[in-house]
Amino acid sequence: MKRDYYEVLGVERSASDQEIKKAYRKLARQYHPDANPGDKTAEEKFKEVAEAYDVLNDPDKKARYDQFGHAGFDPSQGGGGFGDMGGFGDIFDMFFGGGGGQRRNGPQRGADLRYAMSLTFEEAVFGAEKEIQIPRDETCTECQGSGAAPGTQPTTCSQCHGSGQVKMTQRTPFGQIQTARTCPTCQGEGRTISTPCSTCHGKGKVRKVKTIKINVPAGSEDGLNLRLSGDGEAGAKGGPAGDLYIVLQVKPHKFFDREGNDVYCEIPITFIQAALGAEIDVPTLDGVVKMKVPEGTQTSTVFRLKGHGVPYRRGSGRGDQHVRVILTTPTKLNEKQKQLLRQFGEATPDHQQMGKKSLFEKFKENLRDAMG
């Protein structure tokens, strides 16, 4: 039994779009196959999280899920959840002899397909053209989808006369009730094929593998759905084909983290660079650039490189890059280096070395104030 999608992402039903997206990113990074090579449990978790986000990130799908739950996406409901009342057809047929069979005999839309596409961080940022191969049902070109051999035609079922149903009258304690059941002769099709097509064997469809080119737009992010109209399964009885949904799965980067259109990174700097200031090399999405570190920079200070982030998928411009500098402590010092540091320590007050008053200095000041 499927878990509730909100439970999968660990969010409340009242969660905002940003909260849902944030929860998805965290879990996707945790269970991503690249971060858990060979771990089947993590792989299943990743798929479960991606499926939940696919629904809750789409306003229409989310509204349908909130109203009907998983049943709203049950293929047995005609592909459209309860909207087309497919799940209630038998009840109406039983009591009213309704037109459920006629609806099934009309044009039927093909099923939608879903494909998970793996991308590198750079492909998602700058866009890419990818080729994928999709196995799907296509309308048989030999019989044009009729299922009958060329030169022949399906004939109307002699038992149900094309309705796809046979009606029966049953006696009950409440009186006579007319019921309708699927015709056993034509299996609800309303027609029979005496000479099936040799290519599709009477199905009207053949299984093929189609190569499709996908243009991934610059600025795409993990979990994004790309919809290709009409590239899903072939329809039946003249119905339209379904759609193909490409779900993007972006691999984590070893150096950059991404939040929206901004990227974040950490750069180590030396004590000398922090104290005296320096110009350092910083990797960006566009290559290495020079960044100025002011004199007296403290560890964990964040600098912004404007316009070095991810391109906006809609519109022009780019986000920014945020660089957090981390002060590194020298190791394996020789005796001369140690002596120089001792001299520096003796000549420099604690509060100046720390760039602010030390905790001990503050403690002494508070103690003096308390004692008057």
C-alpha positions in Angstrom: 0.0 0.0 0.0 1.4 3.4 -1.0 2.3 5.8 1.8 0.7 9.2 1.9 2.7 11.7 -0.3 2.8 14.3 2.5 4.1 11.6 4.9 6.8 10.6 2.3 8.1 14.2 2.2 7.6 14.8 5.9 5.5 17.9 5.5 2.0 19.0 6.7 -0.9 19.1 4.3 -0.8 22.9 4.8 2.8 23.1 3.7 3.7 25.9 1.2 5.2 25.2 -2.2 8.6 26.3 -0.9 8.3 24.0 2.1 7.5 21.1 -0.2 10.3 21.9 -2.5 12.8 22.2 0.4 11.7 18.9 1.9 12.1 17.2 -1.5 15.6 18.6 -2.1 16.8 17.4 1.3 15.4 13.9 0.8 16.5 13.6 -2.9 20.0 14.5 -1.9 19.9 12.0 1.0 18.7 9.1 -1.2 20.2 10.0 -4.6 21.7 6.8 -6.2 25.0 8.6 -6.7 25.2 9.1 -3.0 24.2 5.5 -2.2 25.8 3.3 -4.9 24.3 -0.2 -4.9 21.8 0.6 -2.1 18.5 -0.8 -3.4 16.6 0.6 -0.3 17.9 4.1 -1.0 17.0 3.7 -4.7 13.4 2.8 -3.8 13.2 5.7 -1.3 14.5 8.1 -4.0 11.8 6.9 -6.4 9.1 7.2 -3.7 10.2 10.8 -2.9 10.4 11.7 -6.6 6.8 10.4 -7.2 5.5 12.3 -4.2 7.1 15.5 -5.4 5.9 15.0 -8.9 2.3 15.2 -7.6 2.6 17.8 -4.8 4.6 20.2 -7.0 1.9 20.3 -9.7 -1.1 22.4 -8.6 -3.6 20.4 -10.7 -2.2 17.0 -9.5 -2.0 18.2 -5.9 -5.6 19.4 -6.0 -6.7 16.0 -7.3 -4.6 14.1 -4.7 -6.0 16.3 -1.9 -9.5 15.4 -3.0 -9.2 11.7 -3.9 -5.8 10.5 -2.6 -4.0 7.8 -4.6 -7.3 6.8 -6.2 -7.2 10.0 -8.2 -4.3 8.5 -10.1 -5.4 4.9 -10.4 -5.2 3.8 -14.1 -8.2 1.6 -13.5 -10.2 4.8 -13.1 -9.8 5.6 -16.8 -6.6 7.6 -16.4 -8.4 10.6 -15.0 -9.2 9.7 -11.4 -12.8 10.1 -10.4 -13.3 13.0 -12.8 -14.8 10.7 -15.5 -16.6 8.5 -13.0 -15.0 5.4 -14.6 -14.8 3.7 -11.2 -18.6 3.9 -10.8 -19.6 2.6 -14.2 -20.5 -0.8 -13.0 -22.8 0.6 -10.3 -24.7 2.7 -12.8 -24.8 -0.2 -15.3 -26.2 -2.5 -12.6 -29.1 -0.3 -11.6 -29.9 1.7 -14.7 -28.4 -0.3 -17.6 -26.4 2.9 -18.3 -24.0 3.8 -21.1 -20.8 2.7 -19.4 -20.2 0.2 -22.2 -20.7 2.8 -24.8 -18.2 5.1 -23.2 -15.7 2.3 -23.2 -16.4 1.6 -26.9 -15.7 5.2 -27.9 -12.3 6.8 -28.5 -9.9 6.3 -25.6 -6.9 8.5 -24.8 -3.6 6.7 -24.6 -1.8 6.4 -21.2 0.7 8.9 -20.1 4.3 7.8 -19.7 6.9 8.9 -17.2 10.7 8.9 -17.7 13.3 9.7 -15.1 16.3 11.5 -16.8 19.6 11.8 -15.0 21.5 15.0 -15.6 24.8 16.4 -14.4 24.8 19.6 -12.4 26.2 21.5 -15.4 23.6 20.1 -17.8 20.8 21.3 -15.6 22.4 24.8 -15.2 23.3 25.5 -18.8 20.8 23.3 -20.6 21.4 20.3 -22.8 20.1 18.4 -25.7 19.6 14.7 -24.8 18.3 11.6 -26.6 16.2 9.0 -24.9 14.6 5.8 -26.1 11.1 5.2 -25.0 9.3 1.8 -25.4 5.6 2.5 -26.1 2.5 1.3 -27.9 2.0 2.9 -31.3 -0.9 2.6 -33.7 -0.3 -0.3 -36.1 0.4 1.1 -39.6 -0.5 -2.1 -41.3 -4.2 -2.0 -40.2 -4.4 1.7 -39.2 -5.4 0.6 -35.7 -8.4 -1.4 -36.7 -6.9 -4.7 -35.7 -8.3 -6.3 -38.9 -6.2 -7.6 -41.7 -5.9 -5.2 -44.7 -8.9 -5.5 -47.0 -11.2 -6.7 -44.1 -13.2 -4.8 -41.5 -14.3 -5.6 -38.0 -17.9 -6.7 -37.8 -20.5 -5.7 -35.2 -20.8 -8.3 -32.4 -23.9 -10.4 -33.0 -24.5 -11.0 -29.3 -24.4 -7.4 -28.0 -25.1 -5.7 -31.3 -22.2 -3.3 -30.8 -23.0 -2.1 -27.3 -20.3 -4.1 -25.6 -22.8 -5.3 -23.0 -25.4 -7.9 -22.6 -28.4 -7.0 -20.4 -30.1 -9.4 -18.0 -33.2 -9.2 -15.9 -32.9 -10.6 -12.3 -35.6 -11.1 -9.8 -34.8 -9.8 -6.3 -36.8 -9.2 -3.1 -37.2 -5.6 -4.3 -38.6 -6.7 -7.7 -37.0 -7.1 -11.1 -33.6 -5.4 -11.7 -32.0 -5.1 -15.1 -28.3 -5.5 -15.0 -25.6 -5.0 -17.7 -22.5 -7.1 -18.0 -19.5 -7.1 -20.4 -20.3 -9.1 -23.5 -18.4 -12.4 -23.3 -18.2 -12.7 -27.1 -16.4 -9.4 -27.9 -15.1 -8.7 -24.4 -16.8 -5.3 -24.3 -15.4 -4.2 -27.7 -18.8 -4.2 -29.5 -17.2 -5.8 -32.5 -15.4 -8.9 -33.6 -12.5 -9.5 -35.9 -12.7 -12.6 -38.1 -9.3 -12.0 -39.8 -6.8 -10.4 -37.4 -4.0 -8.2 -38.7 -0.8 -10.3 -38.9 1.4 -7.5 -37.6 -0.5 -6.5 -34.4 -2.5 -9.7 -34.0 -5.8 -7.9 -33.8 -4.7 -5.4 -31.1 -4.5 -2.4 -33.3 -1.2 -1.4 -31.6 2.4 -2.6 -31.8 5.2 -2.2 -29.3 8.1 0.0 -30.6 11.1 1.8 -29.2 11.1 5.5 -30.3 14.1 7.8 -30.0 13.1 11.3 -28.8 15.2 14.4 -28.6 14.8 16.4 -25.4 15.8 20.0 -25.0 16.6 20.6 -21.4 16.2 24.3 -20.7 19.0 26.2 -18.9 18.2 26.8 -15.3 16.4 23.4 -14.8 16.3 22.0 -11.3 16.0 18.6 -9.7 12.5 17.3 -9.8 11.3 19.5 -12.7 8.7 17.9 -15.0 9.0 18.4 -18.8 5.8 17.6 -20.6 5.9 16.4 -24.2 2.3 16.4 -25.5 1.3 13.3 -27.6 4.5 11.3 -27.0 2.8 8.9 -24.6 1.1 5.6 -25.4 -1.1 5.5 -28.6 -4.9 6.0 -28.1 -7.5 3.4 -29.0 -10.4 3.7 -31.4 -9.2 7.0 -32.8 -8.4 8.5 -29.4 -5.5 10.8 -28.9 -2.1 9.7 -27.7 -1.1 10.3 -24.1 1.7 12.6 -22.9 5.3 11.9 -22.0 6.6 13.4 -18.7 10.3 13.8 -18.3 11.3 14.0 -14.6 14.7 15.5 -14.2 17.1 14.0 -11.6 20.1 16.2 -11.2 23.3 14.7 -9.7 24.8 16.6 -6.7 27.9 18.7 -7.4 31.2 18.1 -5.5 31.8 21.8 -5.0 28.6 23.8 -5.4 25.3 23.6 -3.6 22.3 25.1 -5.2 19.3 27.0 -3.7 16.9 28.3 -6.4 19.1 30.2 -8.8 21.9 30.9 -6.3 24.9 28.7 -5.8 27.0 28.3 -2.6 30.5 27.2 -2.0 33.3 27.3 0.6 36.9 28.5 0.0 39.8 28.0 2.5 42.0 31.0 3.1 45.2 31.4 5.2 45.7 33.4 8.3 47.9 35.8 6.4 45.3 36.3 3.6 42.6 37.0 6.2 44.8 39.4 8.3 46.4 41.4 5.5 43.8 41.0 2.7 44.4 39.2 -0.6 43.0 38.5 -4.0 42.2 34.8 -4.3 41.0 32.5 -7.1 37.4 31.3 -6.8 35.9 28.6 -9.1 32.5 29.6 -10.6 30.1 28.0 -13.0 31.9 30.1 -15.7 35.5 29.3 -14.7 37.9 30.7 -12.2 37.5 34.4 -11.2 39.5 36.7 -8.9 37.8 37.8 -5.6 39.1 40.4 -3.2 39.4 39.4 0.5 39.5 42.6 2.6 42.1 43.1 5.4 40.9 41.7 8.7 38.4 39.2 7.2 36.9 36.8 9.8 36.3 33.1 9.2 32.8 32.2 7.8 32.4 35.6 6.2 30.2 35.3 3.1 31.0 37.2 -0.1 28.6 37.6 -3.1 29.7 37.2 -6.7 26.8 38.9 -8.5 25.5 37.2 -11.7 27.6 34.0 -11.3 24.7 31.8 -10.3 22.2 29.8 -12.3 20.4 31.3 -15.3 16.7 32.0 -14.8 14.6 29.4 -16.7 12.0 32.1 -17.5 13.3 35.5 -18.5 16.8 36.8 -18.6 19.5 37.2 -15.9 21.2 34.8 -13.4 21.3 34.3 -9.7 24.4 34.9 -7.6 27.3 32.9 -6.2 27.8 33.1 -2.4 31.4 32.3 -1.2 32.0 31.5 2.4 35.6 31.8 3.4 37.0 29.4 6.0 40.2 30.4 7.9 42.7 27.5 8.0 45.1 27.0 10.8 48.7 26.1 9.8 50.1 22.8 10.9 53.6 21.1 11.2 55.3 24.4 12.0 59.1 24.4 12.3 60.7 26.1 15.3 61.5 29.4 13.5 57.8 29.7 12.5 56.7 29.0 16.0 59.0 31.6 17.4 57.7 34.2 15.0 54.1 33.4 16.0 55.1 33.7 19.7 56.6 37.1 19.1 53.5 38.1 17.2 51.3 37.0 20.1 53.4 38.9 22.6 53.2 42.1 20.6 49.5 41.8 19.8 46.7 42.1 22.5 44.1 39.3 22.6 41.2 41.4 21.4 43.2 42.6 18.4 44.2 39.0 17.5 40.5 38.0 17.7 39.2 41.0 15.8 37.0 41.8 18.8 37.1 41.8 22.6 37.8 38.3 23.9 35.4 36.5 26.2 37.9 36.8 29.0 38.1 40.6 28.5 34.3 40.9 28.5 34.1 38.7 31.7 36.6 41.1 33.5 34.6 44.1 32.5 31.3 42.6 33.7 33.0 41.6 37.0 34.3 45.1 37.6 30.8 46.6 36.8 29.2 44.1 39.2 31.6 45.0 42.1 31.1 48.8 41.5 
